[in-house]
Amino acid sequence: MTRTPASNTSTIIAGVALIAAGILFIIGEAVAAAGWPDDSYSYITNVISDLGVSSPAETNEGIWIHSPAAWAINSGWVINGALTLVAAIVFRRILRASRTGSWVFGLAIAYSAGLCVVATFHNAPAWMLPYHAIGAMVGMGGGNIAMFLTGLLLRKAKGYSLTSLYFTVAGIFGFSCLILTFVGPQDYVGLIERGAAYPFLIAQVVGGAVICRNATQLSVLRSPRSTVSALD
């Protein structure tokens, strides 16, 4: 019976973790949105953060928010951040072998921390908002920059051209949407914010699938005996 090397197993675990991270977040968001009374939550006008307010609270705009199923999205944030961190740790050797990869590794840590802050400090009541905003900027901003840099990193590797293209373009698009949440039309702020969040979630699922498909090759690159020249 052929045994799977431990490095290959951990590579697959990292891929599955990323796939689960993206899917579980979307599920958590859908559950929290469905929990709003009278189907009043709108994916177009309400930001994702509105789903995390577990107790009735007033925003800076004087709007009262209460998300009865806030536990779903708050859990989704924490789980997504934790699973992303797991994948980053598994690939730390490959990432830290180059300057660009080191930035990706650091931003992955920042992304995970940002999501935990977002899940702990909500956008209402008002005193929580500054902490929530910092967490959201670090999370979405760091995530989109990491996605863009990963795309640049993958351009140097054989067989990853389409993945590289998606990550690069999605990173630019996502970060642009993040800026638009502040300067764009607020009537569509929920839709615009999802333009900053969803491309990264898709990248997690796509990236996880690519990792699982190329587990053997990536496991070799993760080996201490490898020069990691493919991504250097």
N, C-alpha and C positions, 0 to 999 in steps of 0.2 A: 504493500500500500504506500503510495506517495504522500509524503507529508508536506504541507504548505509551510515555507519558511516563515518564522515569526515576523520578519520585516514585511513580507508580502501580506500577511494577515493584518498588520497594523495599517498598511497602506489602504487596504480595502475598508477597514474600519473608518479611516479618515474620509474616504469617499462617501461611504454610507452616512456618516455624520453630517456631511455637507448637504446631501440630498434630504435627509430628515430635517435639517435646520430650516431649509427653505419651505418645505411642505408643511411642517408643523406650525410655522409662523402664519402661513396663509389660512390654515384651519383655525388657529386661535383667533385670528382677526375675524373670520366669518362667524364663529361662535359668539364672539363678543358683540358683533354688529347685530346678529339675530336676536340678542338678548335685550336690545333697546325696546322700550315700550312703544306700541303702535307702529312698529316698523319706521321709526322716525329718523334712524341713522341714515345718512347719505354718503356714499363713497365719493361724491362730487364736491359737496360743500363742507363735510366734516373731516377734520384731520384724523389720522390714525390715533393720535394721542388722546382724543376724546374718549376712546374706548377703554382707556386705562383708569378712568376716574371712578374709584370703587364706592365712594360715598358722595351724596349730593354736595356740590361745591360750586362757588361762583368764580368765573374767570375774570381776567382784567377788563374784559369788554362788558361785564355785568350779566353774562349769560350763565344760567344754572345748568350744570351737567351732572348726570348720574348714569353710570354704565353698570347695570346689575350683574353682567357677566364679565366684569373687568378682569377677573382672575384668569380668563382664557388668554387675553392679549398680553397681560403682564407675565404669565407663564411662558408665552410664546417668545417674548423678548429675551427672557433669561435663558431659556433653552437654546434659542438661536445663537446667542452670544457664547454660551458654554460649548456648544458643538463646533462652532467656528474656531474657538480657541483650541479645542482638541485637534482639529485638522492642522492648524498652524503649528502646533507643537510637534506633531508627527513629521511635518515637512520642514522643521526648523533648520536642519542641516543644509538642505538644498537652498532654502531661502537666504540663509545667512552667508552663503558662499559668494554672494555678489552684493553690491551696494543697493541696487534696486530691490533685490529680494529681501535685504535687511529692512528696508523701508516697509515692504509688504508685511513682514513679520511683526514689526512694531505697530503698524496700523491695525493689524488683526487683533492685537492685544487691546489697543485703544478702542476699537469697535466693540469688542466684547464688554469692556468696562462701561462704555457709553450706554449700551443696551441695559445693563444692570441698573445704572443710574436712572434711566427712563422708566424702568419698571418699578423703581422705588419711590421716586419723586414725580408726581403727575403734573399735568398742565393746569390743574386746579386742585385746591385753592391757590390764590395768587402767590402766597409765600413760597410755594413749591416750584413755581414757574421758572425762576432763574436756573435752578439746579436741573430741572427737566430740559430746559433749552440747551444748556451746556452738554448734557448727555446726548440729546438728539443731534446736535451739530457734530459732536465727536463721532457718534455712531454712523449717521448717514454720510457726513462729510468724509470721515476716515474710510468708511466702507467703499465709497465710490472712487476715492483716490487709490485705495488698495486694488480695486478692480481694474482701474486704468493701468496701474503699474504692472499688475500681473499680466495684462495683455501685452505690454512692452516686453516683459520677461519671456513670455512664450514665443515671441517672434523669433527668438534665437534657437528655438528647439524644433526639430523635425517632426512633422505630422500634427502640429497644433495650430496651423494657420487660421482655420475657421474659428477655433476657440479664442485665439489671440485677437482676431478682428472683432468678435462680439464683445470681449472684455474691454477692449480699448474704446470702442464706440459707445458701449453702455456706460462706461465710467464717465465719459464726457457728457453724455445725455443726462445721466443721473445727477451729476454735480450741477449741471445747468438748471435742472428742475429744482434742486435744493435752493439755489439762489432765487429762482422765480417765486418760491413760496413766500419770500419777503417782499419782492418788488412787483410781482405779477398780480392779476385780478383775483381778489379775495373771494369772489363768488365761486371760483373754481379751485380754491386752495386745496381741497381734499384730493382732487384729481391730479393737480400739479405735484403735491407731496408724494403721491403714489408713483409718479414718474421718477421720483428720487429714490424710492424704496424698492419697487418691484424689479427693476433691472438687476439689482444686486441679489435679490432672492432667486431670480431665474439663473443668475450666474452661479449661485451655490449649487442648484440642482444640476445644471449643465457641467460645472466643474467636478462635482462629485461623480457624475456618470463617466466623465472622461478619465478620472482617476481610477475608478473601478475597472474600466476597459483596458487601461494601460498599467495595471498594478504591478506586473512583473518588471517592466522597464523602469518604472518609478522607484520600485524597491531597490533595484540595482544602483540607481543614482543616490538613494539614501544610504547606501552602504558606506562605512568608514573608509573602504578601500577605493571608493569612486572619487574621481577628480571633479565631478559635477560639471564637466566642461560643456554639457549640452545646454545648461542654463546659465553659464558663467558670462 
